[in-house]
Amino acid sequence: MKNEVLRLLKQSSGYLSGEEISSLLGVSRTAVWKHIKTLKAEGYKIDSQTKTGYRLIQVPDCLYPAEVREFLSTRILGGEIFYLPSVSSTNREAREKAENGAQDGAVVLAESQTAGRGRLGREWYSPAQTGLWMSVILRPKIVPADAPKLTLITATAVAEAIIMETGLNPGIKWPNDILLNRKKVCGILTEMKADMDRVHYVVVGMGLNISQEIFPEDIREIATSLTLEAEKKFNRAKIAGAVLNSLEKYYFKWINDGFSANRNEWKRHSVNLGQKVTVNTLGEVVEGIAEDIDENGLLVVRKIGGSIKKITAGDVTLR
């Protein structure tokens, strides 16, 4: 009911009386007042005037489900949204939700993470109300070997959402980094639970820097945000909606048509292909030219001696 009160306030260009709201929603004026009080506590600026009513003045910069849903045009993603002011890790929270039966397409959103992490266990800087710290639960009917493709698909989706919402020109560094001007603006962490022949669920976590204007000294030279690059502020809920809309588009394209179409989109955004790279894998350091990604999403590198090496997992540095 609180969200219905909020919806009416957003639809009104002027003041709405408590009597009007109670009549439209079929609740008491006391109930309306309580919902208004709750909305104010959540950061909504609402002007209250005796004998005149209520008027919404400003919406808080928060990732409340009601705000994100305003920008969604999805079929399954965001059908269920779990919102937390602070969490250790949205991926950890999403795994717990998935184990407890969260539906396909459920989303975990947090204003901050106290133990956010990226690939290889690296810390992800996640201060409050500055970014999009989000994990999506997916239950695709695929074999485990196909799950890593979701990282590449998500990277393409995020890049497209950034272009659409900001006009900036992001690049993708294999396998999971989104760059702006050679600095990281987004990282993706994909985790799954599976048996030998089937996937129970996949959790796709994203950390997208949106409004940070300064970073800790140790990452200042390698990290950036949408605000720093575009020199303007963005509505984080709108960015969240755009990312989810884009992800669902590319996700269903993969499910219905296979990886090839997404592969071509990924290649269009790649900052690796055609470049000299150094790849640190678990077993060796590979140097050469990144030539392609194959039909399984592996990075194809032509080594200095001319031989081809396909990289399953590794840390890529542009030379």
N, C-alpha and C positions, 0 to 999 in steps of 0.2 A: 504493500500500500504506500509505503514511503516513496517508492519510485514512481508511482502514479501521481502523487502530489508533485514530485519534481517535474514530471512530464507536463503537467498542466501549467506549472510556473514557466517552463521553457516555451510553451506554446503561446503564452500571453505576452502581449507587447506592453501591457500596463499592469495595474494592480488587480489582484483577484481577492475577493473577500473570502473570509473563512466560511461564510454561509454558501457562497458559490461553489467552493471546493467540496464542502461536505455534501451538497446536493448532487454534484456531478459524480462523486465517488460513493455515495450512499453510506457515509460514515458521520460520526458526530463532529461538531466543531472542536470539541476537546481532543478528539483523535487527530484532527488536522493540526491543531496547535502542537501536539506532541511530535508529530512527524516533522513539522517546521523546525522545532527545537533540535531534533536529531540532525537534520540537514545542516543547520547552522554549526552544530558541533563537529560535523564532518568537513567544514571549511567552505560551505556554500554561503555566499554573502546575500542575505535576504533582508530587504527593508520591510519592516512591519509598521504599519500606521493604523492607529485606532480609527475605526469607522470607515477605513479605506481598504485595508487588507494587506496582502503580501506581494512583493515584487522581487524577482530574481535579478540581482545586480551582477554577480560574478560567479563563475564556476571554478572550483579549485583545480590546481594542476595535479590531479591524482588519477590513478588507473582504476578507479571504481568500475565494477562491471557495467553499471548503468551507462557510464560515459563511453566505455569501449564499444558496447553494443550499438550505440548510436551510429557508429561508423562501419558496422559489419554488414556484409552482403553474402555471408557464407551459408552453406547447407549444414555442415557438421562442426566446423571449427568454432569454438566459443559457445557452443550450445550449452555447455556447463563451464562456468568460470569460478575458480577459487581465488579469492583476493586476500592477501596478507600484507599488513603494513611493513613487517620485517620478517625475514626467514633466513635460515642458514644458507640454503641453496634451493632455488626453485626446482632444479632437477631432482634433488633428494625428496622434496615435498611431492613432486609429481609421481615419482616411483611409488611412494607410499599410497597416494591416491589410486594409482593404477592397480596396485595389489589389492586394494579394497573395493575394486569394481568400478572405478570412474569410467565414464563412457568414452567411446571413440571420439576424438576431437576436443576433449576437455582441456582447459587451459588453466595454468597456475600463473598468477601475476603477483609481484611483490614490489613495494616501493623501494626496498633496500635488501641487500644480501650481506650477511655477516661472514659467510664462508663461500662466496661465489667462486667458481673455478672454471677453467677452460681445459683444453686438451693437455695431456701429460701432467695433470694435477696442478697446473699453474693457477695462481690466484687471479681472480677477476675483480677489479676494483668496481664496487657497486654502491656508491653513496646514495642516500635517500633522495627520491624525487628528482633524479637527474637523467635516468635512462629507462630503457625497456628491459626489465629483467623478467623473462617469460619462458615457460616450458609448456610444450604441447604434447598431449598423450595421443598416440595413434595406435590403431590395432589393425594394420594391413595384413592381408592374407598372402604373405610372402615367405620365402625361405630365408634363413638368417644371413646367407651370403649376399642377399640383395639389400639388406638394411643400411649399409654404409652409403648407398646412393642417396639416402635421405639427407645426408649432410650437404651434398652438392646441390640437391634440389632446393633445400632451404636457403643455401647461399644465393642461388639465382633469384628466389622469391624475395629475399630481403633486399638484394641489389635493385630489383625492379621497383619495390615499394619506395626505396630511397629516391630513385629517379622521379617517380610519380609525385611524391610529396614535397621534394626539396629542389628538384632541378639539378642536383649535384650529379657527378659522374663517378660512381663507385666502381672499384675493380675487385675481382675475387682472386685471392691467393690460395692455391690448392693446399689443403682441401676445404678449410672452414673459416678463413678470415676475409672480412670485407674491409677494403682499404679506401681511404680518401687522401689523395696527395701522398701516397706511400705510407700513411699512418693508419693504424688499426682503429676502425670505428665500431666493428661488430665481430664477435666470435660466436661460434656454434659448437655445441657439445651434444652428440647423439649417443644415447645409451639404450640398451634393450634387454629384455628377458626373453629367452628362447629355449626350445628344445633342439634336438639335432635337425628336425625337419620342419619346424614351424616357429613363428614368432608369436609370443603372447602379447607383447606390447613394445612400442618404441617411444622413448621420451626424447623429444628434440628441444634442447635448451638454447636460448638466445640471449646474449648480452649486447644491447645496442646503446652506445653512448649518444645521448640526445642533447642535453642542455649543459653539460659540464663546460666551464670556462677556464678551469685550471686543473691540472693533474698532479699527483705526487711526483717528486723530482725523478724517481727511478723509472717512470714510464712516460715522462713528459715529451721525450723525443720520438716516441713510437706510438703514442695514442692520440686520438682526436675525437671530436664530437660533431654532430650535425650543426650545432650552434656555432662552434668555432669556424667551421668551413663555410657556412652560408652567411654568417654574421647576422643571424636573426633567430628568434625563438620559435619553437614549434609546440603544437598541442600533442602531448605524449599519448593521450588516448586515441587521437586520430592516427598517429603513427602506428600504434598497436593494431588498430583496425585495418590499416592498409597492409601491414605485414601479414596478418591472418588471412585477409582476402587474397593476397598474392600467393601465400603458401598453399591455400586450398586449391587455387587454380593449377599450380604446378604439380601438386600432389596427385590430383585426379588425372592430370595429363599423363603422369607416370603410370598410375594404376591402370588407366584405360588404353594407353598407346605405347607403353614401354619407355625406356630410358632415352632413346635416341633423340627425341624432340627436345627434351630437357638438356641433354648433352650439348646440343648445338647452341642453346641459349646460354649455358654456362660458359662455353668457349668464347662467346661474343663478349663476355665481361672479364675474361681471364687476363690477369697481369703476368702470368707465368709463361704462356705459350710463346715460343720464338725467342725466349730470353735465356741467358746463361743463369744456371741455378746451382746451388749446393744443397743437397738433401741429406740430412742426418737421419738415418734409419737405425733400427735397433742393432743391426749387424755391421753396417758400414757407412762410409760417407761417399755419396755419389755426386760427381760433378759432370756437368754437360749442358745440353740445350733441352729445355722442356718442349717437346714437339706436339704432344696431344694428351687427351685423356681417352682411354679406351671405353668399350661398351660396358665395362664394369666399374667405371669411374677411377681406374688406376691411372696414375701419372706416368706418361711415357717419356723417358729421358734418353737422348742419344748421348752416350758417354764420350769422353774426349777421344778415345780410341776408335769410335765409330759403332760400337756395339749398342744394342738397345736394352734398357733396363726398365722394367715396369715396377713402379713403387706402390706398394699396398698402403703403407703408413709411414709418415716421416715428417720432419720439420724442414720446411723449404725456406731458403734464403735467396733473394735475388742478388745477383752479382753485378 
